[in-house]
Structure formats: structure tokens, C-alpha cells
Amino acid sequence: MKILIPIDGTECSSDAAEQAVHFIKHYGAEATALYVVNTKLIRETSHQSEFFDTKTLHGILEKSIYEKGGEFLSEIKKLFAAEGVSVKTKIREGEPVDEIIDEAKELPATMIIMGSLKSGSRIALGSIADRVVREAYCPVMIISPKAKITDIKRLLVPVDGSKYSRKSAEFAVSIAKKTGAFVEVLHVVNDYAISYSSAIAGVSPEDREKLVESYKKDAGQKYVSEAQAVGKVAGLNLASNIRVGNPAEEIVKEAEEKKFDLIVIGSRGMGHVGRLLIGSVTGAVINLSSKPVLIVRS
């Protein structure tokens, strides 16, 4: 397994690297830390000086940023060495997202591990993390500043019967096979969506409750059983649970209440509501959770 860790020198990326080293150590993976010299930013900044000609300033900025990148990567090497983990380092030039994606393809990376935005621990639309999640061909683990990885013993896998959630179940099983981790598959019955559509159709409140229970018993159980079958093929018995409520909130509650170490979720799925951007449910889970979130694309 090869893991790519983008580094930009911010506290956010350093925090992510600190947590990533624990995952890599337990997984026995090969790690590469990448720093990207943002040439577009250098060009734009070079044109704004009144004291240097553009070419001179461009050279000064590029040299300074390269040196900073080298310093950041040296710190990462020290961090990994302290944990007895080796890491390769690399500097690329270009637009950060493009270079991260290209490096991941060239390795080829099994996974990218990076931090979310520091502000509110949220992944914002258009941010580097958001774009990497949407454009990367491999799974991406987002680690918020609140997240702490000491071990990977308990994995939570939200499922909804889609091919996206099946893919996340398969990836979680592959981690469990390697680490011996416990895996639970979870389906959340979105009672608001059911109640709303039922109300429009003129269904009485009493019958709406029956619909929720019926969905929980039939569709919900079907979805978790399908995911459990993925585990059985690999020789693993996966636990299961079904909750009712707001999908993102219930996923986060389940992770907190049962002390899961990692949430493994598809980048699309969780019904039609989840098919926007990286998935409104997936995005909300990243923003709400204090746990690392591994996003698996189909």
C-alpha cells in the first residue's frame, strides 16, 4: 500500500501528518510526503511589486518557497523517524490540486491522507481538500484538527445500498483484513425525507410512523445485509446497526458513542440528497465529525 500525504506547511497539514503516521505505522504502508510550489500564486504575486521587476521577484519568491518546502518536508521526516516510520519526500511545481492528483497517479497511491481547513475544522467548497476528494481516483482520508489516531481498531461504514457504499464496505474490509479491525456497517433511515414525501402524498402521521418502521425493517436491513455479505466473502463477520434520523448527524453520533476510530464512507450515495458535490451527507460527516473520515469513490 502506498500513501500520499500533501504538506503545505500550515498547522492543519502538520496536524494531519502527525495523525497519519499512526495509521501508516499500523498499516505497514509506504509513505510519500508531497510539497507543491504554487507557481500560479508566485506569478500573481510577482506582478504586484513596485520595488522589483517581475522576473527578479519571481526568482526570489520561487527560491524562498522551495527552501520553505524543504524545511517543511524535513520536519515531516523527523516526525516519522520518531515513530520508526520511513517516508519519502518530494517537491513538485504547479497548481496544488493538479500536482497532488498527478503524483497520486504516478505512485500509484492507494490512499491520500490530508487535513481539512483549520477554520471550524470544515471542508469548504473549492478548497484544496474538497477538490482532491472530488477529483482523486483513489480514496482520500480527511483528518480534522480535532481528530486523534492512536490505533485503527474500530471502523464504521455507513451504507445505503448504492454501489458507492458497497465500494466503501470493500475498502473497509481490506483494512480490517490487514489490521484485524472491528467493522460495523450502519444504515440511517432518513425519517424526515420519508415523512416529507408521505405528507405530500397525503399519508396520515400514524401511517408515516409505520412507513419509517417498515423501511427500517425491510430496506434498511437489506442494505446492511448486503454490506455484511462483502465481509463474509473475505472471511469476516461485520456487525450492523440501523438508526433513524438525520443521516450525517446519526453517523457522527454512532461514531462517538461507540468510540470508532475511523469512518469509511462513499463519496456519493445516501439517497438522492447525497448526490451533490462530494455528497451532502459525506460533506456534513466530514464537517461534524471529530473522527478521521475516509472517502471512497466508486
N, C-alpha and C positions, 0 to 999 in steps of 0.2 A: 504494500500500500504506500502511495506517495501523497504527501500532504503539502499544500502550498499555503504559506502564511504571508499575506501582504502587510508590509510595515510602512508607516508614513511618519513615524516619529512623534505622533500625538499620544497623549496619555491613554486614549481609547485603544489604539492599536497595541500599545505596550501591555495594557491590561489583558487584551485578548491573547497576546503571545504568552504571557505568564500562565494563563489558564490552559492554553493549547498544549503546552509542554507536558502537562499531566496526562492529557488524552493520548498524545503521541507515545509517551513512556509506557502507558498501559497497553497500547495497541501494538507497539513494536513497529511503528511506521517510519518511513524515510521522510525527513522534513526539509523543505526549502523555504527560506525567508526571502521575500522579494521587496525591493525598494524601487519605486518608479520615479524617475526625474521627469517632472511635468513640463515638457518642452513648450506646450501651449501657454502655460502660465508665465514661463520665462520670457517668451516672445512678447506677450501682452505687457508685462512689467517693463521690459526693455524700452518700449516706445513712450513711457510716461516720465522719463527723467529729463530735467532741464540742465543737468550738470555733466552728463556723459553722453557721447554719441551712442546710438543704438547697438552697434557692433561691440563696442568696448563693454558696455553694461551687460550685454548678453553673455559675454565671456566671463565676466566677474560673477554674475549670478549662477551660471552653469557650474563653475568651479566650486563655488560655495555650497551649492545644493548637493553636488557629488560628494563633497567632503562630509557634509551632514549625513547623507545617506550611508556613507561608510561607517560613520560613528554610530548611527542607529543600529546597523547590522552587527557591529562589533559588540554592542550591548546585548543583542539577542543571542549571539554566540556564547557570551558569558552566562547568560540566564540559562540556556540549555545545558551548558557544560556543568553548571552547578547541580543539575538534576541527572547528570550522567547520560545526557541525550545529545547526539551529534546533529548538526544542522548545516546544510549548505546555504550559502548566501549569494544573491545575485542582484545587480542593478540593471535596469532597463530604462530606455528613454521613450517618451511618447505620452499619449493620453492614458491616465491611470487605468481606467476600466479595460480599454483595449489591450493594454500590456499585461494586465492580470489574466485576462481571458486567454491571450496568446500563450503566455507562459504555462498556464494550466494545461493547454492542449499539447504543448511541446514536451512536458514532463513524461508522460501524461499524468495529471493529478487525479487521484481517486477522490479527493476532497479539498475544498478551500476552507480555511478557518480564518475568520476576521472579526473585528469589533463592529458594533453598531455606533451610531452617533452618540457622543457623550451627553449632549443636551437631552435630559429626560430619559436617557437610555433608549431612545426611539430610533427606528429606521425610517428615514424620511424619503418621500418620493423624490427621485432624481439624485439621491446621494450615491456615493460610490458603492456602498454596501447594497443598496436597493438595486442598482443596475447590475452588479455582479450576480446577485441572486437570480435576476430575471434573464441574464444572458449567458451565464456559465453552463456548460454542458454537463458538469459534474455536481454532486451535492455540495452545498455550502453551509458551514456551521457559523451561526451568528452568536457572538458572545457579548452580552451587555456588560457594562462596568459592574453591575450587581452580581453577575454570575461567578460562581466558585466551583471549579472542578477539582476534586481531590481523588475521585475514582469514577469509573463508569460501571456501576453495578446494577443500576435500575434504569430501564428505558421505557418511555411512554410513547405509544404510537397511536395518534388519532386516526380513525378510518371512517370512510363514508361510502364504501362500495365502488368508488371510482378507480380507474387504472392508476391514478396518481397516488392514492393511498395504498394501493397494492404495492407500488414501487417502493414507497417508504417502508412498508412492512418487510419487504425483501431485504432492504438495506439494513434495517434494524436487526434482522435475523443474522445477517452476515457479521455484524458487530458482535452480537451475542455469541455466535459460534467461536469467534476469536477470543473474546474476553470472559465468556461464561456469565454474562449479564442476564438479569431477570428482565423479561419483556411483558408489558401489558398492552393490549390493544383496547382502545376506547372509542366508543361512538357516542356522540352527543345528539340527542333528539332536540331539534330547534322548535320548542313549543310555540314561540312567538310566530314563526313562519306558518306553522300548521294552524294556529288559532286565527291568524290574519286571513289566510286563504279560505278557511272554513267560514269565517264571519261574512266574507264577501259572497260566499255561496249560500248564505242564509242558514247555516247549521247552528243549532242551539248551543249555549255554553256547556250544558251537560254532555251533549254528544261530542263537543270538541275535546273534552277531557278523555272521553272514550277513544277518540281518534289518536290522541297522544299515546295512550296506553297501548293501543293496537299497533301503532307504528313502532313503539319501543319493543314490543314482543315479537313482531314479525320482521320488519325491515332492519331494525337495529340489531337484532340477534343474527340476522342473515349476514350483515356486514362484518360483525366481529368474528363470526364463524369462518367466513371466507379468509380473513386475515390469519386466523389461527391455523387454517389449513396450510398456509405458507410456512409456518413454523414446523408443522408436522412433517412436511416434505424434507426439512433439514434436520429432523430428529429432535425438535424442540417443542415443549409444551408451553404455549403462550397463555398468560392469564387474560381475562377480559372484564370489561365493565361497561355499563350503559348509564349515562347521566341525562338529565333533562334540563334545558335552559339555553342561555346564550353560548354557542359553541366555543368561542375563544375564551370566555370567562370560565366556563366549566373545565376546559382543558387545563388552564393555568391552576385552577383550584385543585384538580386531581393531582397535578404535578407537585404542588406544595403540600397538600395533605398527606400524600403517600411518599413524600421525600424522593421523588425521581431525580436522577442525575442529569438526564438529557431527554428532550422532546424531539422526536423524529417525525416530521410531517411533510406531506406533499405540497408542492408549490401551487397546485391547483386542486380543486375538489371542494369538499364540504358543501355540496349543493351549488345551485346557480349563484348564490350570493358570493361564493368564494372564487368566482372566475374573473375577478377584476385585478389588474396589475399582477402582483405576485400572489394574489389571493387575499381577499379582505380578512378572512379568518386567520390565515397564516401570518399576515402582517400584524394583525391585532395580537396574536400569540407572542410574536417577537417583541412587540412593544410592552406587553403586560407582564411577561414572564421574567423572573429572576434566574431562571434556568437557561442554560445554553439551548439553542434551537437549531436542529439540523434540518435544512430544507432540501428535499429530494425531488428533482424534476423528472418527469416521465420522458 
